[in-house]
Amino acid sequence: MLFDLGGTLIDNYDYGHWADLARRCFVEIDDDSMAHAVGEVERETDRPTARPRDEWTFPDFWRAVLSRASGREIDVATTERFLALSRERPGFTRLYSDARRCLEELREEGRRLGIVSNSSSEARVRTILHANHVLPFFERIVSSGTEGVAKPDPEIFRRALARMKLPPAAALYVGNLAYVDATAAQAAGMHAVWLNRSGTGMGVEPPEITSLLEVPLCVRRIEAGAPPA
């Protein structure tokens, strides 16, 4: 079992904090504008485009968000100041209410767990997991910032599988983005489900769930030879 981090296990959408950091960089953004911009840029980058998603860096993403939210083009230097502030003053992170029960059930069933995350570093992922008291659940953590390769590039999934000594068909990936997470994991040969918390659970390509509480059932369905969701 491999999981995405932000938006899947951890709620890290601290729009008010991000808007405050932007204002400290002399970029006037209110909380609602920040929330809308983050959602819009996430949706726009969660699909194959002329510029592949794996070529987007954290500075690219946040420059697009800051530009969209402020209504003006934000330069690279301002974006870097924003990111430096975010590292010095990280916002809240909290475990989603369905995450711990999911992880505990999987552990009780003897499942091996890992993380594959587009994030600043493996150390940052470990800090977040430790702060939310779930770090011991995970055998391996693979972060794009440490690896130098990001989802949806299949290589980041292959590295996680190699370190866990698993063939792709023996692993299930869960993430909150349909293309960057679920479809990309499928391209690496893995089983995958899209965690769409605001969805219906009726999507079949990629398979869609609405809660992490469905994940243990997905695993059992795969083992029985059925579609995961």
C-alpha positions in Angstrom: 0.0 0.0 0.0 1.4 3.3 -1.1 -0.1 6.7 -0.3 0.1 10.2 -1.4 0.5 12.7 1.5 -1.1 16.1 1.1 -4.8 16.0 0.3 -4.8 12.3 0.9 -3.6 11.4 4.4 -2.9 15.0 5.5 -5.0 18.1 5.2 -2.4 20.9 4.6 -4.7 23.4 2.9 -4.0 26.4 5.1 -5.3 29.1 2.8 -5.3 31.9 5.4 -1.7 31.2 6.3 -0.6 31.2 2.7 -2.4 34.4 2.0 -0.7 36.0 5.0 2.7 34.8 3.7 1.9 36.3 0.3 1.1 39.7 1.9 4.4 39.6 3.7 5.9 39.4 0.3 3.9 42.5 -0.8 1.4 40.4 -2.8 -2.1 41.4 -1.8 -4.2 38.2 -1.6 -7.3 37.5 0.5 -8.1 34.0 1.9 -10.9 33.3 -0.5 -8.8 34.2 -3.6 -6.0 32.0 -2.4 -8.3 29.1 -1.9 -9.8 29.5 -5.4 -6.4 29.9 -7.0 -4.9 26.8 -5.4 -7.9 24.7 -6.5 -7.8 26.0 -10.0 -4.1 25.5 -10.5 -4.3 22.0 -9.1 -7.1 21.1 -11.5 -5.3 22.6 -14.5 -2.1 20.7 -13.7 -3.8 17.4 -13.0 -4.0 16.3 -16.6 -1.7 15.7 -19.6 -0.7 19.1 -21.1 1.7 20.5 -23.6 4.0 20.9 -20.6 4.1 17.6 -18.7 3.1 17.8 -15.0 6.4 16.3 -13.9 8.2 19.3 -15.3 6.4 21.5 -12.9 8.4 22.4 -9.8 7.1 23.8 -6.5 8.2 27.3 -7.5 6.3 26.9 -10.8 3.2 25.8 -9.0 3.3 28.6 -6.4 4.2 31.2 -8.9 1.1 30.2 -10.9 -1.1 30.3 -7.7 0.2 33.7 -6.6 -0.3 35.1 -10.0 -3.8 33.8 -10.3 -4.8 34.9 -6.8 -3.4 38.4 -7.1 -4.5 39.0 -10.7 -1.0 40.0 -11.8 2.2 38.3 -12.9 4.4 37.4 -10.0 8.1 37.1 -10.6 10.5 34.3 -9.7 12.2 36.3 -6.9 8.9 37.0 -5.1 7.9 33.4 -5.4 11.2 32.3 -3.8 10.7 34.7 -0.9 7.2 33.2 -0.4 8.6 29.7 -0.4 11.4 30.7 2.0 8.8 32.1 4.4 6.7 29.0 4.1 9.7 26.9 5.1 10.4 29.2 8.1 6.8 29.4 9.1 5.0 26.2 8.1 1.2 26.3 8.4 -1.0 23.7 10.0 -1.1 20.1 8.9 -3.7 17.7 10.3 -4.6 14.1 9.7 -7.8 13.6 7.9 -10.5 12.0 10.1 -10.5 8.7 8.1 -6.8 8.3 7.8 -5.8 6.7 11.2 -8.5 4.1 11.1 -7.5 3.2 7.5 -3.9 2.8 8.5 -4.6 0.8 11.6 -6.8 -1.6 9.7 -4.2 -2.1 7.0 -1.5 -2.7 9.6 -3.7 -5.2 11.4 -4.1 -7.1 8.1 -0.3 -7.2 7.7 -0.1 -4.7 4.8 3.2 -2.9 4.2 2.8 0.8 3.9 4.7 3.6 2.1 4.5 7.2 0.9 5.1 8.6 -2.6 4.7 12.3 -2.4 5.4 15.4 -4.5 6.9 17.4 -1.7 9.9 19.5 -0.8 11.9 16.7 0.8 11.8 13.3 2.5 12.7 15.1 5.8 9.7 17.4 5.5 7.4 14.4 4.9 8.8 12.7 8.0 8.3 15.8 10.1 4.7 16.1 9.0 4.0 12.4 9.7 5.8 12.5 13.1 3.8 15.6 14.1 0.6 13.8 13.3 1.7 10.6 15.1 1.6 8.3 12.1 5.3 8.0 11.1 5.8 4.5 12.5 3.1 3.1 10.1 5.4 3.7 7.1 8.2 1.4 5.9 9.4 3.7 3.0 9.0 7.4 2.1 9.8 8.7 -1.3 9.7 12.5 -1.9 10.0 14.2 -5.3 12.1 17.0 -3.7 14.7 14.4 -2.5 14.5 12.2 -5.6 14.7 14.9 -8.3 11.7 13.3 -10.1 8.0 13.9 -9.5 4.7 12.4 -10.2 3.3 11.6 -12.8 6.7 10.3 -14.0 6.5 6.5 -13.4 10.1 6.6 -12.2 9.2 7.9 -8.8 6.8 5.0 -8.3 9.4 2.5 -9.6 11.9 3.8 -7.0 9.5 3.2 -4.2 8.6 -0.3 -5.4 12.3 -1.2 -5.8 13.1 -0.1 -2.2 10.2 -2.2 -0.9 11.2 -5.1 -3.2 7.7 -5.3 -4.7 6.5 -5.9 -8.3 4.1 -3.2 -9.5 1.1 -5.6 -9.6 1.5 -6.3 -5.9 1.0 -2.7 -4.9 -2.0 -0.3 -4.7 -1.6 3.5 -4.8 -4.0 6.0 -3.3 -4.0 9.7 -4.1 -6.3 12.7 -4.3 -5.5 13.6 -8.0 -7.0 11.6 -10.8 -4.1 12.0 -13.3 -1.0 12.9 -11.3 -1.7 10.2 -8.7 -4.0 7.4 -9.9 -3.5 7.3 -13.7 0.3 7.8 -13.2 0.5 4.9 -10.8 -1.4 2.8 -13.3 1.1 3.7 -15.9 3.8 2.4 -13.6 2.0 -1.0 -13.6 0.4 -0.6 -10.2 -3.2 -0.8 -9.1 -4.5 2.6 -8.1 -7.6 4.4 -6.8 -8.5 8.1 -6.9 -9.5 9.5 -3.6 -12.1 12.1 -4.6 -13.6 13.3 -1.3 -16.2 15.5 -3.0 -17.1 12.9 -5.6 -19.7 10.1 -6.0 -17.5 7.1 -5.9 -18.9 6.0 -9.2 -15.9 6.7 -11.4 -14.3 3.7 -13.1 -11.3 5.2 -14.9 -9.5 5.7 -12.7 -11.4 3.9 -10.0 -12.8 6.4 -7.6 -13.4 6.3 -3.8 -14.7 9.0 -1.5 -13.1 7.9 1.8 -9.9 6.2 3.0 -12.2 3.9 4.9 -12.8 2.2 1.6 -9.2 1.3 1.0 -9.0 -2.0 2.9 -12.0 -3.2 0.9 -10.2 -2.1 -2.3 -7.2 -4.3 -1.4 -9.4 -7.3 -0.7 -11.3 -6.8 -4.0 -8.0 -6.8 -5.9 -6.8 -9.9 -4.2 -10.1 -11.6 -5.2 -9.5 -10.6 -8.8 -12.1 -7.8 -9.0 -11.7 -4.2 -9.8 -10.5 -2.2 -6.8 -13.6 0.1 -6.6 
